[in-house]
Amino acid sequence: MNLTALIAEDETPQRAELRRLLTELWPELSIVAECEDGLSALEALQSLRPQIAFLDIRMPGLSGLELARTACAYSRIVFTTAYDEYAVQAFEQGAIDYLLKPIQRDRLALTVRRLRERGLDQQPPDVAAVLSVLQPLLSTRPVGGRLQWITATSGNTTKLFGIDDVVYFKAEDKLTHVVTSTDNAYVRMSLKELTDGLDSNQFWQVHRSVIVRASAIRSVRRGDDGKLSLQLKTSNDELPVSSAFQYRFKGM
């Protein structure tokens, strides 16, 4: 039986080193995807359904924790992290395993042995508990480096929006549409580039092409097809919610 794995890691040297070590320690393992951000990892997870997913806890687009909510249904999760407190808590709460970066050969060898010994037929039942412990920690990040202003264009006009005025961002072709309650314009930045500068407690990614201010959401509607959409307080705009992000609205 050929086992498959995915590596989601935004740092190229770390990603290459993990692949090299896995090839050496587990040559029969087939690495079917290497992803540098959370959104591409989500697409690969959903289309390829690898049996093992090595997920960096902190990544642009989607965090490893958010990816694990989707992947845990069919993949064994191994978190990789540079943050000891995340790794220790994940391990103590029963996650299959974790790897501290920079990844050491001996430590990865232990992870490989554990995965082989425990088997891949069933996912441990406590992954959800691990995510609930780690998500609040991940959301607490320093304010340094956050966006305060957005410079956007509309035709020949350049506009300056305070980040507190932005209602949502929506990717359109190669541009990102920036929408406030009274105005809108476009920036030549991808959602991936914007994500690291946004406060994840205030701005939620709800679709691969949409990031919305949480406080701007008026209601959530489920259509006849089962898909969710958001109605906003400040406009009649309706925003789609993809299946990977529906967990955000389970209590609504």
C-alpha positions in Angstrom: 0.0 0.0 0.0 1.4 3.3 -1.1 1.1 5.9 1.7 0.7 9.6 0.7 1.6 12.8 2.5 1.2 16.6 2.1 3.7 19.2 3.4 2.3 22.7 4.1 5.1 25.1 5.1 5.6 28.7 3.9 9.4 28.7 4.4 11.1 27.2 1.4 14.2 25.9 3.2 12.1 24.3 5.9 9.8 22.7 3.4 12.7 21.3 1.4 14.5 20.0 4.5 11.4 18.2 5.7 10.9 16.6 2.3 14.6 15.5 2.2 14.4 13.9 5.6 11.1 12.2 4.9 12.5 10.7 1.7 15.5 9.4 3.7 13.6 8.1 6.7 10.4 6.9 4.9 11.3 6.2 1.3 8.0 4.4 0.6 6.0 7.5 1.6 4.8 9.4 -1.5 4.7 13.2 -1.0 1.9 14.3 -3.3 1.9 18.0 -2.6 4.2 20.7 -1.2 2.3 23.9 -0.4 3.6 27.3 0.7 0.4 28.8 2.0 -2.8 27.7 3.6 -5.1 28.2 0.7 -3.1 26.1 -1.8 -2.8 23.5 1.0 -6.6 23.5 1.5 -7.2 22.8 -2.2 -4.6 20.1 -2.3 -6.0 18.4 0.9 -9.5 18.4 -0.5 -8.5 17.1 -4.0 -5.8 14.6 -3.0 -6.8 13.5 0.5 -3.4 12.4 1.7 -3.2 10.0 4.5 -0.7 12.2 6.4 -0.6 16.0 6.6 2.5 17.9 7.9 1.0 21.3 8.7 2.8 24.4 9.9 0.8 26.0 12.7 1.4 29.5 11.4 1.0 30.1 7.6 -0.4 32.9 5.5 -3.9 32.4 4.1 -5.0 29.7 6.5 -3.2 28.4 9.6 -2.3 24.8 10.1 -5.0 24.6 12.8 -7.7 25.8 10.4 -6.5 23.3 7.8 -6.6 20.5 10.4 -10.3 21.1 10.9 -10.8 19.9 7.3 -8.0 17.4 7.0 -8.6 15.5 10.2 -11.5 13.7 8.6 -9.1 11.8 6.3 -5.5 12.6 7.2 -3.2 12.0 10.2 -2.1 15.4 11.4 1.5 16.3 12.3 2.0 19.9 13.4 5.2 21.7 12.7 6.0 24.8 14.7 8.7 27.1 15.9 6.7 27.8 19.1 7.4 25.4 22.0 4.3 26.3 23.9 2.0 25.4 21.0 3.8 22.1 20.4 3.8 21.1 24.1 0.1 21.7 24.5 -0.8 19.9 21.3 1.2 16.9 22.4 -0.2 16.9 25.9 -3.8 17.2 24.6 -3.2 14.1 22.4 -2.3 15.3 19.0 -0.6 12.5 17.0 2.7 14.4 17.0 4.5 17.7 16.5 7.9 18.7 15.1 9.8 21.7 16.4 11.5 23.8 13.8 14.2 23.6 12.7 13.3 19.9 12.3 15.9 17.4 13.6 16.4 14.1 11.9 16.2 12.1 15.2 12.9 13.8 16.2 11.4 13.1 12.8 12.5 9.5 12.9 10.5 9.2 16.2 7.4 10.7 14.5 7.7 8.3 11.6 8.0 5.4 14.0 4.9 6.5 15.9 2.9 6.9 12.7 3.8 3.4 11.6 3.1 1.9 15.0 -0.3 3.5 15.5 -1.5 2.8 12.0 -3.5 5.1 9.7 -6.9 3.5 9.6 -8.5 5.7 12.2 -8.1 9.3 13.2 -7.6 9.8 17.0 -10.8 11.3 18.5 -9.2 14.1 20.3 -8.0 16.3 17.4 -10.9 18.7 17.9 -9.9 19.1 21.5 -6.3 20.0 20.4 -7.6 22.6 18.0 -9.8 24.2 20.6 -6.8 24.5 22.9 -4.5 26.0 20.3 -6.8 28.3 18.4 -6.9 31.0 21.1 -3.1 30.9 21.3 -2.7 31.3 17.6 -5.1 34.3 17.5 -3.0 36.2 20.0 -0.2 37.7 18.0 1.7 40.9 18.4 0.4 44.1 16.9 3.7 45.0 15.2 3.5 44.7 11.5 -0.3 45.0 11.2 -1.8 47.2 8.5 -3.1 50.6 9.6 -3.9 52.0 6.2 -4.7 50.7 2.7 -3.7 52.7 -0.4 -6.1 51.7 -3.2 -7.0 53.0 -6.6 -10.2 53.6 -8.4 -9.7 54.6 -12.0 -7.1 57.5 -11.9 -7.8 58.2 -8.3 -5.7 57.0 -5.4 -7.6 56.5 -2.1 -6.4 56.1 1.5 -8.6 53.9 3.7 -8.0 53.3 7.4 -8.0 49.6 8.2 -10.8 50.2 10.8 -13.0 51.4 7.9 -12.7 48.3 5.8 -15.7 46.0 5.7 -14.3 43.3 3.5 -11.7 42.3 0.9 -12.5 40.2 -2.1 -10.1 38.8 -4.7 -11.0 39.7 -8.3 -8.7 38.5 -11.0 -5.3 39.8 -10.2 -6.6 42.6 -7.9 -8.2 42.7 -4.5 -11.4 44.7 -4.1 -11.4 46.8 -0.9 -14.8 47.7 0.4 -15.8 50.2 3.1 -19.3 51.2 4.2 -19.1 54.2 1.9 -16.5 53.6 -0.8 -14.5 51.0 -2.6 -11.3 50.6 -4.7 -8.7 48.1 -5.7 -5.2 47.1 -4.5 -2.5 45.2 -6.3 -2.1 42.8 -3.4 -3.3 39.2 -3.0 -5.4 38.1 -0.1 -2.4 36.0 1.0 -0.2 39.2 1.2 -2.9 41.0 3.1 -3.6 38.3 5.7 -0.4 38.6 7.7 -1.1 42.3 8.2 -4.7 41.8 9.5 -5.9 41.1 13.0 -7.3 37.5 12.8 -9.7 38.3 15.7 -11.3 41.1 13.6 -10.9 39.9 10.0 -12.1 36.4 9.2 -11.3 34.5 6.0 -14.7 32.9 5.0 -13.8 31.9 1.4 -10.6 31.5 -0.6 -11.5 34.9 -2.2 -13.1 36.7 0.7 -11.9 38.2 4.1 -14.6 40.0 6.1 -14.6 42.1 9.2 -16.4 39.9 11.8 -18.3 42.8 13.4 -19.7 43.8 10.0 -21.7 40.5 9.6 -25.4 40.9 10.2 -26.6 37.4 9.6 -25.7 34.0 8.1 -28.1 32.4 5.6 -28.2 28.8 4.5 -29.4 28.3 0.9 -31.4 25.4 -0.5 -28.1 23.9 -1.6 -26.8 23.9 1.9 -24.2 26.6 1.3 -23.8 29.6 3.6 -23.7 33.2 2.7 -23.2 36.4 4.8 -25.4 39.4 4.9 -23.7 42.6 6.0 -24.8 45.4 8.3 -23.6 48.2 6.0 -24.7 47.1 2.6 -26.8 44.6 0.6 -23.6 42.8 -0.5 -23.8 39.0 0.1 -20.6 37.1 0.6 -20.1 33.4 0.1 -18.8 31.0 2.8 -16.9 28.0 1.6 -17.3 24.6 3.4 -13.8 24.9 4.9 -14.9 28.0 6.9 -18.4 27.0 7.9 -17.1 26.0 11.4 -16.9 29.7 12.2 -20.7 30.0 12.2 -21.8 26.8 13.9 -23.0 28.8 16.9 -24.9 31.3 14.8 
